[in-house]
Structures are given as structure tokens and as C-alpha cells.
């Protein structure tokens, strides 16, 4: 009976010691992933914007080079 009670107390303490930091870590990870996804979306939007500018300038240069 003592061994069973001791094992139960050990499990309860382990769960308390593990679950609280685990919840904090998981919250931190989800916040980190959210900010990473936000940065990725911003970079992707900027890339398409710069892509249009770069290719438009290259096309204009190619057209002007061919007319000379």
C-alpha cells in the first residue's frame, strides 16, 4: 500500500513539474511559428512586387537594346 501511494505521489509531482513548463513552451512555439509565418507571407508579397519591377526593367532594356 505504501509503495502504491508513493508511486501515485511521484506521478502527480512529475505531472505538475512537467505540464506547467510544457504549456509555456508550447505557447512560445505557437507564437514563434505564427511570427515566422507572418514574416514568410510578408517576404513572399515583397518578392512578387520586386519580381515585377525587375522583370519589367529587364524587358524594357531588352526592347531598347534590340531597337538600336
C-alpha positions in Angstrom: 0.0 0.0 0.0 2.8 2.4 0.9 4.6 1.7 -2.4 1.4 2.3 -4.4 0.8 5.6 -2.6 4.4 6.6 -3.1 4.2 5.8 -6.8 1.0 7.8 -7.1 2.5 10.8 -5.4 5.5 10.6 -7.6 3.3 10.6 -10.7 1.4 13.6 -9.5 4.5 15.5 -8.8 6.0 14.6 -12.2 2.9 15.7 -14.0 2.8 19.0 -12.2 6.5 19.6 -12.8 6.2 18.7 -16.5 2.8 20.1 -17.5 3.3 23.7 -16.4 6.6 24.2 -18.3 5.2 22.2 -21.2 2.2 24.6 -21.6 4.5 27.6 -21.5 6.8 26.1 -24.1 4.0 25.1 -26.4 2.6 28.6 -26.2 6.0 30.0 -27.1 6.4 27.6 -30.0 3.0 28.6 -31.4 3.8 32.3 -31.1 7.1 31.7 -32.8 5.5 29.8 -35.7 2.9 32.5 -36.1 5.5 35.2 -36.3 7.6 33.1 -38.7 4.5 32.5 -41.0 3.8 36.3 -40.9 7.4 37.1 -41.9 7.2 34.5 -44.7 4.0 36.0 -46.0 5.5 39.5 -45.9 8.6 38.3 -47.7 6.6 36.5 -50.3 4.5 39.6 -51.0 7.5 41.7 -51.3 9.2 39.2 -53.6 6.4 39.2 -56.1 6.4 43.1 -56.0 10.2 43.2 -56.7 9.9 40.4 -59.2 7.5 42.5 -61.3 9.8 45.5 -61.1 13.0 43.6 -62.0 11.4 41.7 -64.9 9.7 44.8 -66.3 13.0 46.7 -66.3 14.8 43.8 -68.0 12.1 43.6 -70.7 12.4 47.3 -71.3 16.2 47.0 -71.6 15.9 44.1 -74.0 13.4 46.0 -76.2 15.6 49.1 -76.2 18.7 47.0 -76.9 17.1 45.3 -79.9 15.9 48.6 -81.5 19.4 50.0 -81.6 
